[in-house]
Amino acid sequence: MRITPDIKPFWTTDAKFKKLRLAAEADSTSDGQASVVSYHTALKTSQSVEEAQGVVCKGLLSKLPSVLMLEAEDMDVTRSLANYALDSLVAIEVRNYITREFEANLQVLELLSSGSIEMLAKTIVGKSKLVCF
């Protein structure tokens, strides 16, 4: 389904398609040059533990709002994951993302009981195969 500055289907004003509409607007303002962030590469090239934790936090903050169906502004890294609607199915999706992007194997129970996003980032950095400090 294509949304361009010239072609805007009738359904683009519907709230269900907000993310598609915003992505199309961002693409049109960047003149077609989309910047793709590879957290995998950023974690691999990080120089310190703090920098690695920052990369993992940013990666989690890019994934969690979409799977939890929240706005990115509503996410707080110091808030417990139990405060969000993180059930076991969503936790599996997040765990698969962590395994794929950060090469860290976590159990679903570890993810659900990790506390805040910051604490989860520390755990991921500790288990990641990409971090070698």
Phi, psi and omega in degrees: 000123187253131174239122178232168177302331180272328184244109176235103180299162184299333185277356183292340179275350178291139183298332180296336184253021182301315182297320177296316180298314180295323178294320179293320178294321179294321178295321182288330179280338180266010179058036175082001179261090181279133179264119181258126181264123176257104179290334177299310180292319180297321179291321181296326183263005180293146187260345181216165179297319180297319179294319179297318178295323176296319179296315180295319178301314179297320178297316178295321180289343175275333182268314187303315181300324182288321181281334178269355181057049177239165172279147181299329181292338182277352182273139179231125184290341180268351181276144181294145177294339178294339179285344177261163182280063183264096178265184186293324180291318177293322179298324177295318178296318179293319178299318178297321176298316180297316179297316182289315188275322187247359181050051177233126180268116178239148171277153179299322179296322176298319180295314182290331182256017185284345183089233184278171177295324177298316179295322177296319179298319178298318179296317180296316179299320179295330183258352185289140176280348183275339184265124177223085178251000000 
